[in-house]
C-alpha cells in the first residue's frame, strides 16, 4: 500500500513523521520527496535521511515541478524557485493554470510522457556529474524505479538493491 501525505511540509517535519511511521509499524519503508525551494535545513535533513534505514530521500531542485517539466522538455536551464520555473511549466497545455497549492495533476497527460521524463531526468543527472551544478536536478525518476521494484519483487528487494546502481 502506498500512502501519500505531508504535501507542502518541510523536509525536517517529513523526516520526523517517517521515523515515527517506521517505529509504530505503520510503514515498512518510507520514500520522502524533498524540494530545495526555500526549505530550511534541507541539506541537513537529506544527510540524516541518507544515514537512516528504510527511509529514502528523493530530491528535486528547485522543486518537484521540475520533474513535471521534464515530461515536455529536456532542460538544464537553472531555476531559482518554483515561481521562476512555473512560467516555463505553464507554457505546456496540461499545466497552463497549475498552482503549487492545487490538489491533483494531469495524470493521464503525464503518464503518456512518462518515459520521456525518466530519460530526461537521467540526462540531467549526467549533466550534474559533468558540470558539478545541481540546479536544476531531480532524482524522482529513481523513486519510480524503486516503487516498480518493490511492486514487482517486494520491499526487501528494494533494501537489498545497491543504492549507487539506482543513482547512476
N, C-alpha and C positions, 0 to 999 in steps of 0.2 A: 504494500500500500504506500502510495506517495501522498504526503500532506504538504501543502504549500501554505506557509504562514509567515508573518512578520514583514510583509511588504512595507517598505518605507522605514524600517527600523535601522538603526545604526549598527555597524558590524559588531561592536563590543556587546551590544544587547543581544544580537542574534547568537553570538558565541555562548553567552551565558545560558540562553534558552536551549541551545543544542546540548550543552553539558548536562543540564537538568533533565532533558528528554532521555538521554542515554542512562543516566543514574536511575531514573524512575522505571526504566524498561519500556517507555513509550516509543522508543526508536531503537533499531539495531545499528543504524548507520545514518549519519546526517550530512547532507550536502548543503553548504551555505554559498550564496551568491552575493558578492560584495561589489558595490560601486565605489570608486575612489571619490567621485564627485562630492566634494565638501564634507567627507566623512572624517570626523575626529578619530584619532587613534587607529586609523586604517592600517598602516604598516605594522604597528604593534599587534593588532588583532590577527592579521594574516599570519604573522610569525607564530603566535600562540596556537592557532588552528593547525599550522603545519606540524607542530610538535605533538598535537593531540592524536589519540587513537580513535578511529571510527568517525572522525569529523574531517570533512574535506572542504576547502575553500576554493571557489571559482571566482575569478576577478575580472572585472571589466573597467577599463579606463577610457574615457572619463566615467562612463555609465553603462548600464546593461543595454540601453537602447542602441549602443554601438553594434551589438550583435544583430539587432533588427536591421540596421543599415547595411550590414554585410550580406543580407539576403538580396540586395539590389545592386551594390557596387563594391568592388574590392579596393577600398580606400585606406591609405595610411596617412592621410592628412590629419594633423593633430587637432584636437578639440579640447578646450579648457574646461568645459562643463556641459551638462545636459542642455542648458539654454543655448549654447553655441551649436551643438550637434543637432538640436531639434529642427532648426531651419532646413538643414540638408535632408533629414529624415522625412520631413513633411512634404518634400517635393515628390515623394513616391506615394501614389494613389491611396493605398490602404492606410497610410499614416497622415493623410492631409490634415486631419484635425486631432492628431494624437496629443495627449497630455499625460504627463507622468502620474497624475492623480487618477486617471481613468482606470476602471477595472475591466480587464479583458483586452485582448489584442486580436487582430485579424488572423486567427489561427489557420484558416484554410489558405489564405494568400501566402502566409509564411511557410506552411508545410509544402506547398508546391515549389518553393525556392530553397528548401532546407539544405539540400546537398550543396548548392552554390554557397550558402552561408558557411557551411562546415569547411569547404575548400578555402574560402576567403579568410576564415579565421586562422587556418593553418598557415596561409601566406603571410598574415600579419605577425604570427609568431616567428616565422623565418625572418621577416623584416626586423623584428625586435632583436633577434640574435645578431644580425648583420650590422645594425646601426647602433645598438645599445640604447635605443629610445624605447620608452614604454607607453608613449602616447601617440596614437591610440593602441589599445590592447584588449583582447578578451581570450579567455580560455573556457567560455561557455560551451564551445563545441566538445570539449573534453567531458563536461558534465553529461552531454548527450551520450557519449561513448560509455561512460560509467553506468548510466541508467540502463542502456541497452545490454551491457554485460551482466548487470545484476538481474535484469529481467530474464535473460537467456540462461544464465548459469548460476544464479544465486548471489546473495550478498557476500558470502565467504570468498567467492571468486574475485570480487572487486578488491577485497582486502589482501588477497594473495598477489594481485597484479602489481608488478613494479611500477610505481607512480611515474618514474622518469620515462618509461615507454609511452605513457599517455601524453606527456607534455612535449614529446619530440615531434 
